[in-house]
Amino acid sequence: MANQGKRSYDTLSEAVNDLQQKGYIQDFLFSEDGECLLCAGKSTELSPEEFVIDDIYRFEGMTDPADESILFAISSRDNLIRGLIVNSFGADFSFRKSKLVEELYRRSREIR
């Protein structure tokens, strides 16, 4: 899934800034029902079949290790849309959302 020599980042903001410079400029959100991704900048709704996860980064909170964030660098299969999803990796990371992430991860492994 992720590149073997991928860069490591100390903070979430450092990762977001660097990945945006590398062309991951769209902001993605999980839809309320967790069945698709919403591309905020393009007002587009996309299903998991249309994306791969290029990299995943996890960050623990400075004061509370349970305060963890996860950053997904995602691109469309045609590579026309590249963007980021930032989400909590704690209790509010719902089952449906984790199923969507699981599906994206599985698909990204199939095409590499």
N, CA, C and O atoms as CSV, one atom per row, in Angstrom:
chain,resi,resn,atom,element,x,y,z
A,1,MET,N,N,0.824,-1.178,0.000
A,1,MET,CA,C,0.000,0.000,0.000
A,1,MET,C,C,0.869,1.243,0.000
A,1,MET,O,O,0.972,1.908,-1.031
A,2,ALA,N,N,1.493,1.578,1.109
A,2,ALA,CA,C,2.294,2.789,1.185
A,2,ALA,C,C,3.686,2.525,0.617
A,2,ALA,O,O,4.162,1.391,0.562
A,3,ASN,N,N,4.306,3.607,0.205
A,3,ASN,CA,C,5.649,3.489,-0.339
A,3,ASN,C,C,6.614,3.026,0.741
A,3,ASN,O,O,6.522,3.456,1.891
A,4,GLN,N,N,7.538,2.153,0.372
A,4,GLN,CA,C,8.514,1.655,1.335
A,4,GLN,C,C,9.367,2.791,1.898
A,4,GLN,O,O,9.671,2.799,3.091
A,5,GLY,N,N,9.752,3.741,1.063
A,5,GLY,CA,C,10.605,4.829,1.495
A,5,GLY,C,C,9.833,6.095,1.800
A,5,GLY,O,O,10.364,7.195,1.644
A,6,LYS,N,N,8.598,5.963,2.229
A,6,LYS,CA,C,7.789,7.160,2.443
A,6,LYS,C,C,8.360,7.999,3.570
A,6,LYS,O,O,8.984,7.493,4.502
A,7,ARG,N,N,8.132,9.273,3.457
A,7,ARG,CA,C,8.626,10.219,4.438
A,7,ARG,C,C,7.870,10.074,5.741
A,7,ARG,O,O,6.674,9.783,5.741
A,8,SER,N,N,8.553,10.274,6.840
A,8,SER,CA,C,7.874,10.275,8.124
A,8,SER,C,C,7.745,11.723,8.586
A,8,SER,O,O,8.624,12.546,8.333
A,9,TYR,N,N,6.656,12.020,9.257
A,9,TYR,CA,C,6.361,13.376,9.700
A,9,TYR,C,C,6.213,13.396,11.210
A,9,TYR,O,O,5.727,12.439,11.813
A,10,ASP,N,N,6.640,14.503,11.817
A,10,ASP,CA,C,6.512,14.641,13.268
A,10,ASP,C,C,5.121,15.096,13.688
A,10,ASP,O,O,4.639,14.737,14.762
A,11,THR,N,N,4.474,15.895,12.825
A,11,THR,CA,C,3.162,16.427,13.181
A,11,THR,C,C,2.195,16.265,12.016
A,11,THR,O,O,2.598,16.126,10.861
A,12,LEU,N,N,0.927,16.286,12.349
A,12,LEU,CA,C,-0.120,16.220,11.336
A,12,LEU,C,C,-0.034,17.419,10.395
A,12,LEU,O,O,-0.152,17.257,9.180
A,13,SER,N,N,0.170,18.611,10.935
A,13,SER,CA,C,0.218,19.799,10.085
A,13,SER,C,C,1.408,19.748,9.124
A,13,SER,O,O,1.286,20.190,7.981
A,14,GLU,N,N,2.542,19.226,9.557
A,14,GLU,CA,C,3.698,19.070,8.673
A,14,GLU,C,C,3.366,18.126,7.520
A,14,GLU,O,O,3.720,18.396,6.372
A,15,ALA,N,N,2.698,17.038,7.817
A,15,ALA,CA,C,2.318,16.067,6.781
A,15,ALA,C,C,1.339,16.679,5.792
A,15,ALA,O,O,1.516,16.550,4.581
A,16,VAL,N,N,0.308,17.345,6.299
A,16,VAL,CA,C,-0.695,17.964,5.431
A,16,VAL,C,C,-0.040,18.997,4.516
A,16,VAL,O,O,-0.303,19.010,3.313
A,17,ASN,N,N,0.794,19.846,5.063
A,17,ASN,CA,C,1.455,20.878,4.259
A,17,ASN,C,C,2.320,20.263,3.165
A,17,ASN,O,O,2.270,20.709,2.018
A,18,ASP,N,N,3.106,19.256,3.497
A,18,ASP,CA,C,3.986,18.625,2.516
A,18,ASP,C,C,3.190,17.904,1.436
A,18,ASP,O,O,3.504,18.020,0.251
A,19,LEU,N,N,2.161,17.160,1.837
A,19,LEU,CA,C,1.356,16.425,0.859
A,19,LEU,C,C,0.572,17.377,-0.049
A,19,LEU,O,O,0.378,17.083,-1.228
A,20,GLN,N,N,0.127,18.494,0.481
A,20,GLN,CA,C,-0.540,19.491,-0.370
A,20,GLN,C,C,0.428,20.021,-1.423
A,20,GLN,O,O,0.037,20.240,-2.569
A,21,GLN,N,N,1.679,20.227,-1.045
A,21,GLN,CA,C,2.683,20.676,-2.008
A,21,GLN,C,C,2.942,19.610,-3.076
A,21,GLN,O,O,3.378,19.927,-4.183
A,22,LYS,N,N,2.673,18.354,-2.742
A,22,LYS,CA,C,2.867,17.254,-3.690
A,22,LYS,C,C,1.623,16.986,-4.529
A,22,LYS,O,O,1.575,16.009,-5.277
A,23,GLY,N,N,0.621,17.846,-4.407
A,23,GLY,CA,C,-0.555,17.747,-5.262
A,23,GLY,C,C,-1.800,17.171,-4.615
A,23,GLY,O,O,-2.822,17.042,-5.288
A,24,TYR,N,N,-1.759,16.824,-3.355
A,24,TYR,CA,C,-2.944,16.327,-2.643
A,24,TYR,C,C,-3.704,17.542,-2.116
A,24,TYR,O,O,-3.653,17.856,-0.927
A,25,ILE,N,N,-4.411,18.217,-3.024
A,25,ILE,CA,C,-4.982,19.523,-2.679
A,25,ILE,C,C,-6.466,19.494,-2.327
A,25,ILE,O,O,-6.969,20.454,-1.742
A,26,GLN,N,N,-7.172,18.434,-2.660
A,26,GLN,CA,C,-8.601,18.361,-2.348
A,26,GLN,C,C,-8.807,17.894,-0.907
A,26,GLN,O,O,-8.036,17.090,-0.383
A,27,ASP,N,N,-9.851,18.410,-0.285
A,27,ASP,CA,C,-10.233,17.966,1.051
A,27,ASP,C,C,-11.373,16.976,0.914
A,27,ASP,O,O,-12.418,17.293,0.346
A,28,PHE,N,N,-11.169,15.779,1.435
A,28,PHE,CA,C,-12.207,14.756,1.398
A,28,PHE,C,C,-12.801,14.583,2.792
A,28,PHE,O,O,-12.118,14.747,3.802
A,29,LEU,N,N,-14.075,14.253,2.821
A,29,LEU,CA,C,-14.790,13.946,4.055
A,29,LEU,C,C,-15.532,12.640,3.862
A,29,LEU,O,O,-15.899,12.292,2.740
A,30,PHE,N,N,-15.755,11.914,4.947
A,30,PHE,CA,C,-16.630,10.751,4.884
A,30,PHE,C,C,-18.062,11.252,4.865
A,30,PHE,O,O,-18.411,12.170,5.607
A,31,SER,N,N,-18.893,10.656,4.021
A,31,SER,CA,C,-20.306,11.029,4.019
A,31,SER,C,C,-20.919,10.621,5.354
A,31,SER,O,O,-20.374,9.779,6.067
A,32,GLU,N,N,-22.043,11.220,5.682
A,32,GLU,CA,C,-22.710,10.915,6.955
A,32,GLU,C,C,-23.005,9.428,7.118
A,32,GLU,O,O,-22.870,8.883,8.214
A,33,ASP,N,N,-23.407,8.771,6.033
A,33,ASP,CA,C,-23.713,7.345,6.135
A,33,ASP,C,C,-22.466,6.475,6.009
A,33,ASP,O,O,-22.549,5.255,6.153
A,34,GLY,N,N,-21.306,7.092,5.741
A,34,GLY,CA,C,-20.062,6.349,5.664
A,34,GLY,C,C,-19.914,5.492,4.421
A,34,GLY,O,O,-19.033,4.634,4.364
A,35,GLU,N,N,-20.754,5.707,3.434
A,35,GLU,CA,C,-20.726,4.861,2.235
A,35,GLU,C,C,-19.869,5.421,1.111
A,35,GLU,O,O,-19.533,4.693,0.176
A,36,CYS,N,N,-19.505,6.704,1.181
A,36,CYS,CA,C,-18.713,7.299,0.105
A,36,CYS,C,C,-17.899,8.457,0.663
A,36,CYS,O,O,-18.010,8.814,1.836
A,37,LEU,N,N,-17.076,9.035,-0.209
A,37,LEU,CA,C,-16.274,10.196,0.147
A,37,LEU,C,C,-16.854,11.428,-0.521
A,37,LEU,O,O,-17.348,11.364,-1.647
A,38,LEU,N,N,-16.791,12.535,0.172
A,38,LEU,CA,C,-17.236,13.804,-0.382
A,38,LEU,C,C,-16.009,14.656,-0.659
A,38,LEU,O,O,-15.168,14.847,0.220
A,39,CYS,N,N,-15.907,15.157,-1.852
A,39,CYS,CA,C,-14.827,16.055,-2.242
A,39,CYS,C,C,-15.346,17.471,-2.063
A,39,CYS,O,O,-16.110,17.965,-2.892
A,40,ALA,N,N,-14.937,18.120,-0.995
A,40,ALA,CA,C,-15.486,19.421,-0.628
A,40,ALA,C,C,-15.267,20.469,-1.713
A,40,ALA,O,O,-16.188,21.228,-2.015
A,41,GLY,N,N,-14.096,20.533,-2.299
A,41,GLY,CA,C,-13.783,21.558,-3.282
A,41,GLY,C,C,-14.519,21.403,-4.594
A,41,GLY,O,O,-14.725,22.390,-5.300
A,42,LYS,N,N,-14.918,20.201,-4.937
A,42,LYS,CA,C,-15.577,19.958,-6.215
A,42,LYS,C,C,-17.056,19.606,-6.061
A,42,LYS,O,O,-17.730,19.323,-7.052
A,43,SER,N,N,-17.562,19.621,-4.834
A,43,SER,CA,C,-18.948,19.226,-4.569
A,43,SER,C,C,-19.279,17.905,-5.255
A,43,SER,O,O,-20.317,17.766,-5.903
A,44,THR,N,N,-18.381,16.946,-5.100
A,44,THR,CA,C,-18.511,15.647,-5.748
A,44,THR,C,C,-18.577,14.553,-4.705
A,44,THR,O,O,-17.898,14.622,-3.680
A,45,GLU,N,N,-19.388,13.550,-4.959
A,45,GLU,CA,C,-19.508,12.386,-4.101
A,45,GLU,C,C,-18.946,11.196,-4.866
A,45,GLU,O,O,-19.356,10.932,-5.996
A,46,LEU,N,N,-18.005,10.473,-4.254
A,46,LEU,CA,C,-17.333,9.386,-4.947
A,46,LEU,C,C,-17.364,8.101,-4.135
A,46,LEU,O,O,-17.236,8.123,-2.911
A,47,SER,N,N,-17.533,7.003,-4.816
A,47,SER,CA,C,-17.594,5.700,-4.160
A,47,SER,C,C,-16.193,5.122,-3.983
A,47,SER,O,O,-15.255,5.579,-4.637
A,48,PRO,N,N,-16.035,4.133,-3.117
A,48,PRO,CA,C,-14.724,3.542,-2.856
A,48,PRO,C,C,-14.054,2.947,-4.094
A,48,PRO,O,O,-12.826,2.895,-4.162
A,49,GLU,N,N,-14.836,2.501,-5.063
A,49,GLU,CA,C,-14.257,1.903,-6.266
A,49,GLU,C,C,-13.447,2.903,-7.081
A,49,GLU,O,O,-12.633,2.516,-7.919
A,50,GLU,N,N,-13.673,4.178,-6.836
A,50,GLU,CA,C,-13.038,5.216,-7.639
A,50,GLU,C,C,-11.718,5.714,-7.054
A,50,GLU,O,O,-11.067,6.570,-7.651
A,51,PHE,N,N,-11.311,5.186,-5.884
A,51,PHE,CA,C,-10.135,5.689,-5.197
A,51,PHE,C,C,-9.177,4.607,-4.744
A,51,PHE,O,O,-9.549,3.446,-4.575
A,52,VAL,N,N,-7.932,5.018,-4.553
A,52,VAL,CA,C,-6.930,4.195,-3.877
A,52,VAL,C,C,-6.297,5.051,-2.779
A,52,VAL,O,O,-6.259,6.278,-2.869
A,53,ILE,N,N,-5.808,4.382,-1.757
A,53,ILE,CA,C,-5.066,5.061,-0.702
A,53,ILE,C,C,-3.595,4.967,-1.065
A,53,ILE,O,O,-3.043,3.874,-1.189
A,54,ASP,N,N,-2.968,6.117,-1.235
A,54,ASP,CA,C,-1.550,6.151,-1.569
A,54,ASP,C,C,-0.678,5.999,-0.331
A,54,ASP,O,O,0.347,5.319,-0.370
A,55,ASP,N,N,-1.081,6.627,0.759
A,55,ASP,CA,C,-0.340,6.539,2.023
A,55,ASP,C,C,-1.266,6.789,3.192
A,55,ASP,O,O,-2.304,7.437,3.063
A,56,ILE,N,N,-0.865,6.256,4.342
A,56,ILE,CA,C,-1.587,6.464,5.595
A,56,ILE,C,C,-0.568,6.897,6.645
A,56,ILE,O,O,0.517,6.324,6.748
A,57,TYR,N,N,-0.929,7.906,7.415
A,57,TYR,CA,C,-0.065,8.393,8.491
A,57,TYR,C,C,-0.894,8.486,9.764
A,57,TYR,O,O,-2.032,8.955,9.735
A,58,ARG,N,N,-0.328,8.041,10.881
A,58,ARG,CA,C,-1.015,8.122,12.177
A,58,ARG,C,C,-0.222,9.026,13.099
A,58,ARG,O,O,1.009,9.018,13.097
A,59,PHE,N,N,-0.943,9.802,13.883
A,59,PHE,CA,C,-0.324,10.745,14.806
A,59,PHE,C,C,-1.008,10.639,16.156
A,59,PHE,O,O,-2.233,10.717,16.247
A,60,GLU,N,N,-0.206,10.458,17.220
A,60,GLU,CA,C,-0.741,10.450,18.580
A,60,GLU,C,C,-0.745,11.866,19.117
A,60,GLU,O,O,0.093,12.693,18.759
A,61,GLY,N,N,-1.717,12.127,19.993
A,61,GLY,CA,C,-1.780,13.443,20.631
A,61,GLY,C,C,-0.581,13.654,21.532
A,61,GLY,O,O,-0.057,12.706,22.118
A,62,MET,N,N,-0.149,14.895,21.640
A,62,MET,CA,C,1.023,15.221,22.456
A,62,MET,C,C,0.795,14.927,23.933
A,62,MET,O,O,1.709,14.471,24.619
A,63,THR,N,N,-0.419,15.183,24.433
A,63,THR,CA,C,-0.672,14.997,25.857
A,63,THR,C,C,-1.453,13.725,26.158
A,63,THR,O,O,-1.406,13.227,27.282
A,64,ASP,N,N,-2.164,13.195,25.178
A,64,ASP,CA,C,-2.983,12.009,25.395
A,64,ASP,C,C,-2.827,11.050,24.217
A,64,ASP,O,O,-3.324,11.333,23.127
A,65,PRO,N,N,-2.142,9.913,24.419
A,65,PRO,CA,C,-1.954,8.957,23.324
A,65,PRO,C,C,-3.259,8.447,22.729
A,65,PRO,O,O,-3.271,7.972,21.593
A,66,ALA,N,N,-4.354,8.535,23.473
A,66,ALA,CA,C,-5.651,8.103,22.949
A,66,ALA,C,C,-6.210,9.114,21.954
A,66,ALA,O,O,-7.123,8.806,21.188
A,67,ASP,N,N,-5.659,10.315,21.973
A,67,ASP,CA,C,-6.072,11.375,21.052
A,67,ASP,C,C,-5.265,11.213,19.768
A,67,ASP,O,O,-4.272,11.908,19.549
A,68,GLU,N,N,-5.708,10.285,18.927
A,68,GLU,CA,C,-4.957,9.930,17.742
A,68,GLU,C,C,-5.687,10.376,16.484
A,68,GLU,O,O,-6.914,10.303,16.409
A,69,SER,N,N,-4.924,10.841,15.496
A,69,SER,CA,C,-5.479,11.228,14.204
A,69,SER,C,C,-4.875,10.346,13.133
A,69,SER,O,O,-3.766,9.829,13.273
A,70,ILE,N,N,-5.626,10.187,12.068
A,70,ILE,CA,C,-5.139,9.416,10.934
A,70,ILE,C,C,-5.330,10.262,9.683
A,70,ILE,O,O,-6.373,10.886,9.491
A,71,LEU,N,N,-4.306,10.272,8.836
A,71,LEU,CA,C,-4.300,11.049,7.605
A,71,LEU,C,C,-4.180,10.080,6.435
A,71,LEU,O,O,-3.261,9.263,6.380
A,72,PHE,N,N,-5.117,10.185,5.509
A,72,PHE,CA,C,-5.106,9.364,4.304
A,72,PHE,C,C,-4.770,10.242,3.112
A,72,PHE,O,O,-5.427,11.260,2.889
A,73,ALA,N,N,-3.755,9.863,2.341
A,73,ALA,CA,C,-3.465,10.508,1.059
A,73,ALA,C,C,-4.131,9.635,0.002
A,73,ALA,O,O,-3.766,8.472,-0.173
A,74,ILE,N,N,-5.114,10.203,-0.703
A,74,ILE,CA,C,-5.973,9.433,-1.602
A,74,ILE,C,C,-5.922,10.017,-3.004
A,74,ILE,O,O,-5.842,11.233,-3.183
A,75,SER,N,N,-5.968,9.130,-3.999
A,75,SER,CA,C,-6.067,9.592,-5.383
A,75,SER,C,C,-7.119,8.777,-6.113
A,75,SER,O,O,-7.377,7.619,-5.784
A,76,SER,N,N,-7.717,9.408,-7.109
A,76,SER,CA,C,-8.675,8.685,-7.933
A,76,SER,C,C,-7.896,7.740,-8.843
A,76,SER,O,O,-6.719,7.967,-9.123
A,77,ARG,N,N,-8.544,6.701,-9.291
A,77,ARG,CA,C,-7.868,5.725,-10.145
A,77,ARG,C,C,-7.322,6.357,-11.417
A,77,ARG,O,O,-6.297,5.915,-11.937
A,78,ASP,N,N,-7.992,7.386,-11.923
A,78,ASP,CA,C,-7.498,8.064,-13.125
A,78,ASP,C,C,-6.481,9.158,-12.775
A,78,ASP,O,O,-5.967,9.840,-13.661
A,79,ASN,N,N,-6.197,9.318,-11.479
A,79,ASN,CA,C,-5.212,10.265,-10.951
A,79,ASN,C,C,-5.546,11.727,-11.256
A,79,ASN,O,O,-4.658,12.579,-11.232
A,80,LEU,N,N,-6.802,12.021,-11.541
A,80,LEU,CA,C,-7.214,13.398,-11.793
A,80,LEU,C,C,-7.530,14.150,-10.506
A,80,LEU,O,O,-7.448,15.378,-10.465
A,81,ILE,N,N,-7.888,13.420,-9.461
A,81,ILE,CA,C,-8.206,14.040,-8.176
A,81,ILE,C,C,-7.292,13.427,-7.121
A,81,ILE,O,O,-7.215,12.207,-6.981
A,82,ARG,N,N,-6.608,14.285,-6.391
A,82,ARG,CA,C,-5.763,13.838,-5.290
A,82,ARG,C,C,-6.083,14.703,-4.085
A,82,ARG,O,O,-6.195,15.924,-4.187
A,83,GLY,N,N,-6.228,14.049,-2.943
A,83,GLY,CA,C,-6.569,14.822,-1.764
A,83,GLY,C,C,-6.304,14.074,-0.480
A,83,GLY,O,O,-5.703,12.999,-0.470
A,84,LEU,N,N,-6.765,14.667,0.600
A,84,LEU,CA,C,-6.495,14.165,1.942
A,84,LEU,C,C,-7.779,14.005,2.737
A,84,LEU,O,O,-8.740,14.755,2.564
A,85,ILE,N,N,-7.769,13.008,3.613
A,85,ILE,CA,C,-8.814,12.847,4.627
A,85,ILE,C,C,-8.102,12.841,5.968
A,85,ILE,O,O,-7.153,12.082,6.165
A,86,VAL,N,N,-8.547,13.670,6.881
A,86,VAL,CA,C,-8.034,13.668,8.239
A,86,VAL,C,C,-9.184,13.245,9.131
A,86,VAL,O,O,-10.272,13.818,9.069
A,87,ASN,N,N,-8.943,12.243,9.957
A,87,ASN,CA,C,-10.009,11.780,10.833
A,87,ASN,C,C,-9.443,11.311,12.152
A,87,ASN,O,O,-8.290,10.890,12.243
A,88,SER,N,N,-10.271,11.392,13.163
A,88,SER,CA,C,-9.918,10.862,14.467
A,88,SER,C,C,-9.857,9.348,14.367
A,88,SER,O,O,-10.652,8.737,13.653
A,89,PHE,N,N,-8.932,8.750,15.070
A,89,PHE,CA,C,-8.813,7.300,15.073
A,89,PHE,C,C,-9.255,6.745,16.422
A,89,PHE,O,O,-8.815,5.677,16.848
A,90,GLY,N,N,-10.131,7.491,17.083
A,90,GLY,CA,C,-10.584,7.094,18.408
A,90,GLY,C,C,-12.005,6.582,18.383
A,90,GLY,O,O,-12.453,5.982,17.405
A,91,ALA,N,N,-12.700,6.827,19.466
A,91,ALA,CA,C,-14.042,6.292,19.647
A,91,ALA,C,C,-15.035,6.801,18.615
A,91,ALA,O,O,-15.988,6.094,18.287
A,92,ASP,N,N,-14.841,8.017,18.088
A,92,ASP,CA,C,-15.816,8.546,17.134
A,92,ASP,C,C,-15.554,8.089,15.697
A,92,ASP,O,O,-16.248,8.518,14.775
A,93,PHE,N,N,-14.562,7.226,15.504
A,93,PHE,CA,C,-14.303,6.661,14.179
A,93,PHE,C,C,-15.252,5.474,14.035
A,93,PHE,O,O,-14.934,4.354,14.436
A,94,SER,N,N,-16.419,5.739,13.460
A,94,SER,CA,C,-17.517,4.779,13.491
A,94,SER,C,C,-17.240,3.518,12.690
A,94,SER,O,O,-16.321,3.486,11.872
A,95,PHE,N,N,-18.033,2.479,12.924
A,95,PHE,CA,C,-17.909,1.209,12.232
A,95,PHE,C,C,-18.047,1.384,10.734
A,95,PHE,O,O,-17.257,0.821,9.976
A,96,ARG,N,N,-19.025,2.145,10.289
A,96,ARG,CA,C,-19.208,2.350,8.844
A,96,ARG,C,C,-17.997,3.027,8.230
A,96,ARG,O,O,-17.553,2.640,7.149
A,97,LYS,N,N,-17.460,4.027,8.902
A,97,LYS,CA,C,-16.291,4.711,8.378
A,97,LYS,C,C,-15.104,3.759,8.316
A,97,LYS,O,O,-14.345,3.781,7.347
A,98,SER,N,N,-14.937,2.934,9.325
A,98,SER,CA,C,-13.814,2.004,9.295
A,98,SER,C,C,-14.011,0.964,8.205
A,98,SER,O,O,-13.032,0.489,7.630
A,99,LYS,N,N,-15.260,0.595,7.905
A,99,LYS,CA,C,-15.524,-0.324,6.801
A,99,LYS,C,C,-15.167,0.318,5.469
A,99,LYS,O,O,-14.631,-0.350,4.585
A,100,LEU,N,N,-15.455,1.597,5.316
A,100,LEU,CA,C,-15.085,2.300,4.089
A,100,LEU,C,C,-13.568,2.347,3.955
A,100,LEU,O,O,-13.042,2.108,2.868
A,101,VAL,N,N,-12.863,2.647,5.026
A,101,VAL,CA,C,-11.400,2.665,4.999
A,101,VAL,C,C,-10.860,1.280,4.668
A,101,VAL,O,O,-9.925,1.148,3.879
A,102,GLU,N,N,-11.443,0.256,5.264
A,102,GLU,CA,C,-11.034,-1.120,4.982
A,102,GLU,C,C,-11.200,-1.444,3.497
A,102,GLU,O,O,-10.331,-2.079,2.900
A,103,GLU,N,N,-12.295,-1.016,2.907
A,103,GLU,CA,C,-12.547,-1.246,1.486
A,103,GLU,C,C,-11.545,-0.474,0.621
A,103,GLU,O,O,-11.033,-1.013,-0.359
A,104,LEU,N,N,-11.267,0.766,0.972
A,104,LEU,CA,C,-10.280,1.549,0.229
A,104,LEU,C,C,-8.904,0.898,0.319
A,104,LEU,O,O,-8.189,0.813,-0.679
A,105,TYR,N,N,-8.539,0.445,1.494
A,105,TYR,CA,C,-7.245,-0.208,1.684
A,105,TYR,C,C,-7.156,-1.483,0.836
A,105,TYR,O,O,-6.143,-1.727,0.181
A,106,ARG,N,N,-8.213,-2.285,0.853
A,106,ARG,CA,C,-8.223,-3.526,0.084
A,106,ARG,C,C,-8.061,-3.221,-1.405
A,106,ARG,O,O,-7.274,-3.871,-2.093
A,107,ARG,N,N,-8.785,-2.261,-1.886
A,107,ARG,CA,C,-8.720,-1.913,-3.310
A,107,ARG,C,C,-7.356,-1.348,-3.684
A,107,ARG,O,O,-6.864,-1.609,-4.782
A,108,SER,N,N,-6.742,-0.585,-2.800
A,108,SER,CA,C,-5.434,-0.017,-3.125
A,108,SER,C,C,-4.393,-1.124,-3.254
A,108,SER,O,O,-3.455,-0.988,-4.039
A,109,ARG,N,N,-4.532,-2.196,-2.518
A,109,ARG,CA,C,-3.592,-3.320,-2.589
A,109,ARG,C,C,-3.814,-4.133,-3.868
A,109,ARG,O,O,-2.865,-4.695,-4.416
A,110,GLU,N,N,-5.059,-4.198,-4.346
A,110,GLU,CA,C,-5.376,-4.982,-5.539
A,110,GLU,C,C,-4.722,-4.424,-6.794
A,110,GLU,O,O,-4.320,-5.194,-7.667
A,111,ILE,N,N,-4.607,-3.109,-6.905
A,111,ILE,CA,C,-4.134,-2.543,-8.166
A,111,ILE,C,C,-2.633,-2.242,-8.158
A,111,ILE,O,O,-2.096,-1.824,-9.184
A,112,ARG,N,N,-1.967,-2.435,-7.078
A,112,ARG,CA,C,-0.519,-2.144,-7.016
A,112,ARG,C,C,0.275,-3.366,-7.437
A,112,ARG,O,O,1.505,-3.327,-7.453
